[in-house]
Amino acid sequence: MLQAINSEGKTCLIALRSKAEITKLKDTESFYCPICYEPVLIRAGAKQVAHFAHKRDSRCFSSMTGEGPYHQQGKLDLFQWLTNQGYQAKLETYFKDIKQRADLSFSINQKQYVIEFQCANISPDILIKRTLGFQSIKVNPLWILGGNQITRFSGQGLRLNMMAQACLNQYPDDHSAWLTYYCPVAKQFAHYSAIALIGDHKSYGHLTFLELRNSSLLELLGKSKPPFIPSEWLYLKRSFRTSPRSPRLSKSEKAFHKWLYQHSLHPSLLSSWVGLPVQGQWKMRVPIWHWQTILCYGFLNGQQTFYYPQLKQFIAPYVKTIPQQPLVFQDIDPIKCYLNYFLKVKQIVKITKDFYRVLYPIQTYQTLPIALKKDQYLLKKLDL
Ligand SMILES: [Zn+2]
């Protein structure tokens, strides 16, 4: 931890003291953990941020978090970053009621926020529990992941594990999802916005790098929607169509391939209607390609008309029942968002409230080049 209290109860942020001061403090002062009040030791090496540590046999929960130098440096950077912007930020705030300590806390317009700088991969359940804990006392948590957690698989594509997915935030105006990483070595944020999950872990979004000293909190929390890049999306669609089948498929991927086989379908020749970006994909259990294929060929092609509740019931097995993103509002309907694309170009028309007519069946294509051309054409037609 970065802070401890001295025998007079005053807080000391040791990392901001000079080397000479730290040496003097070591000899003259005693420090205590602000949570358990056990005596703590000053640790100040050449390669790490000066900090306090509990004695080895301590049973204080804050001694068990195992914060490494990367985490401590990041926490300190973010603290100074907030302070420089005029926020009354506090480090390592302990919330007694919920027995949780946040890395940073501050207020905006009487709304209280905490920042958790998460560098280690922890179970999504623990993260969700911590989020709900803060929310239960009306504190808004913002998770900033360590830059060491970024895994890119293409220019604008990141692999998001379940922990990262549990950290998704949502812009209030356009409901798109975002996530922020901070790297204390590079001193920059990687801000990832307009995120669309396309697989269990694969996602596509807009990744921008912002220098710490040139960026503000409001910029991160800001509302501007970044542009959708059709060429990037087409690249992902192309790799869905052309990638050889992996020998190590997950259970749900196996089920999908079996389904395709039983319906005499091949990914390379599926309609361009399969694989369109939708808001709220995080609510779905399976990748975009998977549920959209089943919805197109398993439902729409068998109906001339349908009621929306029928469609919802059909797709229900592919929708998560328990929300795993506590920071996103739950009022987005990815199925409706998908249906709206069909309405937009009159492939399907609305007859009365919740009652629809399918005007054209969903096709398959003869060859891969035709499919790729159609993918491009449909994105244009939908104005994406
Ligand atoms: Zn303690």
Residues whose N, C-alpha, C, O or C-beta is under 5 A from the ligand:
A	BS01	ZN	C33 I35 C36 Y37 C60 S62
